[in-house]
Amino acid sequence: MTNYSKLPAILVLEDGTVYHGKAAGKIGTTTGEICFNTGTTGYQEIFTDPSYYGQIMVTTNAHIGNYGIDEDDTESNKIQIAGLVCKNYNINYSRQMADKSIQTYFEEENLVGISDIDTRSLVRHIRDKGAMNAIISSETLDVAELKGQLAQVPSMEGLELSSVVSTKEPYFYGEEGAPTRIAVLDLGIKKNILRNFDARQVYAKVFPAKTTFKEMEEWNPDGYFISNGPGDPAAIDYAIQTIKEVVAADKPMFGICLGHQMLALAHGIRTEKMHNGHRGINHPVKNIIANRCEITSQNHGFSVVAEDLEKSDKVEVTHINLNDKSIEGIRLKGKKAFSVQYHPESSPGPHDSRYLFDDFIAMIKA
């Protein structure tokens, strides 16, 4: 392990704002859309969540790396974020279950980061100015050169990324003799979603993002699950078509995050890029059907357009965000299909919303 903590690094935002700090992880340069997560724990799950693919993550919690890295806490098979920005980067850690330090992990995964940044100032800037691209470098401190590289980075709006992070070959998860079989369309799924299905006696077959409904139906599943994932939902036309066919065949379906947005798009509900998105583990959501509230884990930079939902005769709202009134859940009228914008598998986060997995199983068996 190499200790780079004394080497300088630089962060340049698309609007020209510059922050100077220290190198963290691998020495190099990285680019992506900068965003922030307000969670106080779960940094490893954040690093490995495929929904963050192509994004530079700012952690608002002051200490990152202090409890090390445990292989069991990964949500995919590699780090998915494009870079890390934090205040205190802790190479030394204290946790019996940890396998390695964050520095060793980042070096193994080729992750470039920057520490000793005033993250409160940075988060306030992003919150006010909105999501934008950024570049981190610990190999060059020439601001003009970095601005030139940054100008070549495409906007997250319009990017199709699910096929990049999705499995390349189908695979199974759970016990083969389980009473319920679910076809999973992997747009960037987290492992803990599959663990939640397995805990409910579900045998899942996980399919690549571009798998057709006909191909999945050949496995004869009892229901369909549409996963979370990165990028602009409006750019994933192939999955929109698949969802339309699943609904037309009157099959039970459940979607999370990107899967929620895709269900909306398949029924004429537009999506839009948010000013800076929802990323954290304490977002209050109201289930307006059950008339109760839950604290949720969230990670998304796009949302469905509320005005479109108000005009729809096919889709109704089931959940709303109590902070900004954005749409957090929908269901189809007369169909066995529903979705939520947040992450009920809650890894990390509170377990208030895990009842949704039970609701889906009950829907299949009804």
N, C-alpha and C positions, 0 to 999 in steps of 0.2 A: 504494500500500500504506500502511495506517495502522498505526503502532506503538502498541498499546494496553498495552504491558508495565507501565506505571506505574499503570494503573487497577485498582481492587480487584474481586474476584469472590468468590463464596461457593458452597460445596458443602454441601448438606444431605441426609443419609441418612434413610431411612424410619424408622429407630429413634431419630431425633432428634439424631444425631451431626452436628456442624458443623465444617467446615474452611474457613479463610480463605486466599485466595491472590490471584493476579493474573489479569486477563483474558487469554484467548488466543483468536484467531480473531475471529468476529463478536461484537459486543456484543448480548446478548440473554439469553434464558432457554430452557433445554431440560430435558427429563425422559426417564427411561428406567430400565431395570434396570442397575445398576452391576455390572461384572465386571472382571477383570484378565487381562492377557496377559503371560506371562513371557518372550516372545521378545526376543532382543537385537538383532534387525534385522527389517526388513520392515514398518515402520509403515504405509506407504502401502497395501500389500496388505491389511493389517488394516482400515484405514479403509474400503476399498471392497469388502470381503467381504460379500455379501448376508446371510450367516448372522448377522452382527452387527446387522442392522436392529433399531432400537428399543432398543439398548443403549448405555449410557455406558461408554466404555472407559478403564480405568486401565492405563497402560503402566508396567511395573516397571523397564524400562531407563531410566536417569537422563536420557538426552539424546534428545529428539524434535525432528525438523526439521533436524538437523545435516547431512544429505546432500540436503536439498531434495526436490523433487517431480519425477518423470519420468513423463510421460503413459503410457509403455510399461509401467509397473509397476502399473497399475490392474487390479483383478479384476472390475470392473463399470463401468457408465457414469456412476457418481456415488459420492460418499461415502455409506456406508450406516449408519455409527454415528450415534447420536443426540447424542453429545457426547464430549469428550476431557478426561481428567484426567492431568496429567503433572507431573514435577518441574521439569526444565529445558526450556524452550520456546525453541528456537533459530531465530530469524528469519533470521539470517545463515547461509549454508550453503556447503559446499565439495564440489562434485561437477561434473565437466565435463558429464555427461549431463543434469543437472537443468534443467528448464524454468522453474521458479519457486520461490519460498519457500513454506514451509508457511503463513505468514500470508496471502499472496496467495491460495493455494489455498483456505483456510478461508473467506476473505471471498467468493470466487467461489461457493463451495458452501453458504454460509450455515451454517457449523458453529460452534457455541458451545463454548468450552472454558475450562479453568482450569488455571493452572500455579503453580509455587512451592508445591506441596502436599507434605507429608511422605508420599510414596507408600508408603514402607515401613510406616509406622503404619497407613495406610489399607488396604493389602493384608492386613495381619495382622488388622485388624478384620473385613474381608469374609470372610477365610478362616475365622475363628472363628465369626462370627455368621451367615454364609451369604449367598446372593444376596438383594438387596433393591432396591427402587426408590430413585432419587435425583433431585435437581434441582440444576442449575448455573445461576447467574445472575450477570451482570455489569451488569445494568440496575436491579436492586433488591437491597438488602442487608438487607431486613426479614425476619428469620428466621420470624416468625409468618406472614407473608404467603406465604412460600415453602412452609412446611409445609402451608398450606391448599391450595395448588396441587398439591403432591405427593400429598396424600390422594386426589385425583381420578384418579391414574394407575393403570390396571389392572395386575394382576399378569401376568407373562409366562406363568404357568401357565394354560392354556386359550385362549391367543391363537393364532389362525390368521393367519399373516403371509406364507405362501408366495405366495398369489395377489396380494399387494401388490407383491412384488419381482420376480415372474416376468415374462418377456417377454409382451407383449400380443398379438403376432403371431408365427407360426412363422418361423424363419430358418434358413439353411444355414451350415455351417462346414466347411471343408476342400475337397478337390478332388473335383469331381463324378464323375470317372472312377475314384475309389479303389475297391479291391476289396471293402471292407467298408462296409456302411451301418448306422448306429446311430440309433435314435430316442431322443432325450433328453427326459425329462420335467423341465422346468425349475422346480424348487422354490426357486431362488435360486442358480443355478450360478455358479461362478467361471470366468473366462476361461481360466485355466491348465489346467483339466480338459479343455476343448475343444482347447487347444494340444497336450496329451498325446495325445489321440485323433488329431489331424491328423498328428502325428509318426509315428504307427503306421499311416498310410495308411487312415484312416477318414473317410468322408464322413458328417457328422452333420446331422440335421434336429432343431432345437431347438423343442419344443412348449410352449405355455403350460401352467401348472400344472394347470388343470382340463380338459385334453384327455383324451378317453376312449381306451381301448385300441382300440376300433373305428376311431376317427379316425386314430390313429397307424399302425395295421396297414394302412390303405389305401396308405401310402407303401411298404409291403413291405420293412421293415427286416430286417437279419440278427439284430439283437439290440436290447435295451432298456437304457437307463441311467437311473437315478433319482438326481437330484442332491442336493447339500447344500442347506440353507436355514434360515431363522429360525423361531422360535416353538415352540409345543407340538406335537409330532408327533401326539399323540392327537386333536388338533382338526382334522386334515386328512383327514376321512373320504373325500373324493372320490378322493384319491390311493391310499388303502388299497384302495378298490374296484378302481381301475385295476390295481394291482399283483396283486391276486387274479386278475384276468382274464388278465394276462400269464403268470402262473405256470400257470394252468389250461390255457392254450394251449401250454404246454411250450416257451416261448421263452427263449433265453438272456438273463439279466438280471444287472446289476451295480449296486450302490447304494453311495453314499458319504455318511457322516454322517447327515443327515436321511433319506436314501434307505435307509440301514441300519436306522434306527429304524422306517421305514415297512414294510420287508420283515418285520421282527419282528412288528409290529402286525397285519399281514395274515395272520399265522399264529398268532394267539392269545397272543403274547408281549407283555406290558404294557411300557410305558415309565414312567419316574418322573423327577421333577425332582431334580437333584443338589444337594448342599449349596452348592457354588460352581463346579462344572463343571471342565472341562479346557480350558485355552487357553494354548498355547505351542508351541515347536518342538523340545522335547527329551524327549518322553514315551516311555519304554521299553515296547515291546509285544513279546510272544512269539507267534510263529506256531507253534501247537502241532501243526499238521499237518506242517510242514517241520522242526520242532524247531530253530528259529533265532530270534534276536531282531533287532529293528530299532528305530531311533530315529525317532519320528514327529512330524508336525505335527498339532495338534489344536485344535478349536474347537467345543465343545458344552456345553450346560447340562442336557441330558436324557440318560438312558441306559436300556438295556433291562434288565428285571428278571431277574437271574440265576436266581432260584428257578423262574421260569416256564420257562426254557430247560431246566433239569434235568428237568422233567416232560414236556417235549415229545418226541413221537416223530417229528416232521417236521423239526425244526431241530437242527443241531449247532453247537457252538462251534468256531471256527477260530483265534481270536486273543484273548489276554487282556492287560490292562494290568498291568505288573509293579509299579506303585506301589500300586494299590488293588484289584487283581484284578477290576476291572470288565470287562464283555464288550466286546471291540474288533472282533470279526468273527464272522460266522455263515455257514452255507451250508445249503441245503435238501437233504434226503436224497432221492436219486433224481431230482433236478431240476438243470437248468443255471442255478442262481441262487445268488449269494453277495453279501456286503456287508461293509464295514468301517466302524467308527465314526470313524476318523481320516481324514486328508487325504493320500492318496498322491501327489497332484499337487504337494504340498509347496512352496507359494508363499506365504510363505517356509518354509524348513525343509530338512532333509536329504532326499536322494533314495533312501533305503533301500527305500521301499515302492512305487516306480514299477513294479516287476515285476507288480503287480496289474493294470495296464492290459494288459500282455502276456498274463497269464493269461486275461483276459476275451476277448481276440482269439483266443487258442488254443482257448478253450471254444466260441466261435462256429464256428470252422473244423473242430472235431473231428467 
